[in-house]
Amino acid sequence: MKLIFERGKDGQGCTLLPECDVPEIAIDAPVREKKLHLPHVSENELSRHYTELAKQVHGVNDGFYPLGSCTMKYNPKVNEEAAALPGFTKIHPLQPAHTVQGCLEVLKRTEEMLCEITGMDAMTLQPAAGAHGEFTGLLLIKAYHDSRGDKKRTKIIVPDSAHGTNPASAAMCGFQVISIPSGEDGCVDLDRLREAVGEDTAGLMLTNPNTVGLFDKNILEITAIIHEAGGLAYYDGANLNAVMGVVRPGDMGFDVVHLNLHKTFSTPHGGGGPGSGPVGCKAFLKEFLPGLQPVLKSEEHGEIAEDEERALRFAVAGAPVLRELAFAAPEHSVGSVKAFYGNFLVVVKAMTYLLMLGREGIPEASRNAVLNANYMMEKLKDLYPMAYSETCMHEFVMTLEKMKHEIDVSAMDIAKSLLDYGIHPPTMYFPLIVHEALMIEPTETESRETLDEVIAVFREIYEKAHENPQAAHEAPVGTYVRRLDEVRAARKPILRYEFQ
């Protein structure tokens, strides 16, 4: 299809602006060295362009989207309705606190609910995404050790199955990354962990359930090993959707946690944002949290002690209001990590999801995610070997190494074949510790009927691949774009349009 810059011609347009109602100010000095390139298209052409783009995009609204470790769950439309309310959209971050009490209430209530789910004592909603949350959480760990004069703690331990952002975030904070191998069971090798810890250990970054979809049965021992060495335990919340409402990171021994609102709490995922990566911590780290935090204030007594907050928040209806929400910076804050208070409307969507599900719905969502993953795994494991055969959590990992060796059909070929059936491919070649890996996460929002249809497709692709391996190499054949030269795209990417 044509790019938007290749449509229309000079002079076309569809902008109808009202008359200017403020004085016009002329700027004598040129503000640009080159002419600004903007497409000149009519409203008709513009509408057709975006409609054509929409037809070529596959999203969770189009069909099954089993992207492992990314939790492409359905985004309830009620979330969008709540976030579009004028009281949330027609505000400004510099307004006085007393004029936006409802918005502050959203932030405060969301923090409280996330603390209850994770077992943390305090939460910040300022980080803008998951990796941003990792970075923020590691800043808390660094600030804690520095406050104690413990400058020798310079190393962060990261399992070899971790998300790639974990070591990157640790390095950005100035830590040395120590990678430890996984055991044969796909979980942390305790002996190698004990060998790695020492007086220079600042902390451990861990996802549980881990990246191969397994809950580490030794989690309490793992966090105890880190604490005995004087380090802190950091929980990567990317897979929290498998256990939310069932077990809490804080009860596993973790001191810091980041959450992905787009992975676990149904806010939109993909397209570069907006995201939200809240960070929670235990009480002893609260003083280092970034930016301004919503707190309860009393007109007569100033800031209200934390132990009084719950009594005030859940006071009997009709009781006099003795508090007002305001913002205050923690005493030894690491500083703001984003402008103002984070991506506020994303938080509104997450809070809507939490309130809609409630105390009973949250664990039910987790259990359904685990049930769906195990159902698919059991129905496919007779054809597709599983990297780990025990009960999985929210996702499972296939290994197509045998198929690749016997008939030269790779994980890439199977993934590309799915496109011809209107199914988004699962995650390919990750985690790196599994050869020819396909990671599948059906999520809790898929019905059994949908899962049965997808299982039938996987089985059909398997049979066809053995009958005609060459056809698998050529897939997809029914999409807008056939199989691309991915090596060339990686080595010689075209990142910008060259104007004539």
Secondary structure as UniProt FT lines:
FT   HELIX           4..6
FT   TURN            10..11
FT   HELIX           43..55
FT   TURN            60..62
FT   TURN            68..70
FT   HELIX           77..83
FT   HELIX           86..89
FT   TURN            93..94
FT   HELIX           97..99
FT   HELIX           101..118
FT   STRAND          122..124
FT   HELIX           130..147
FT   TURN            148..149
FT   TURN            151..152
FT   STRAND          155..159
FT   TURN            160..161
FT   HELIX           165..172
FT   TURN            173..174
FT   STRAND          176..180
FT   TURN            184..185
FT   HELIX           190..196
FT   TURN            199..200
FT   STRAND          201..206
FT   TURN            211..212
FT   TURN            217..218
FT   HELIX           219..228
FT   TURN            229..230
FT   STRAND          232..237
FT   TURN            238..239
FT   HELIX           240..242
FT   TURN            243..246
FT   HELIX           249..252
FT   STRAND          256..259
FT   HELIX           261..264
FT   TURN            271..272
FT   STRAND          279..281
FT   HELIX           283..288
FT   STRAND          293..298
FT   TURN            299..301
FT   STRAND          302..303
FT   HELIX           306..313
FT   TURN            317..318
FT   STRAND          324..328
FT   TURN            331..332
FT   TURN            340..341
FT   HELIX           344..380
FT   TURN            381..383
FT   STRAND          396..399
FT   HELIX           401..407
FT   HELIX           411..419
FT   TURN            420..422
FT   STRAND          427..428
FT   TURN            432..433
FT   TURN            435..436
FT   STRAND          437..440
FT   TURN            444..445
FT   HELIX           448..467
FT   HELIX           469..474
FT   HELIX           486..491
//
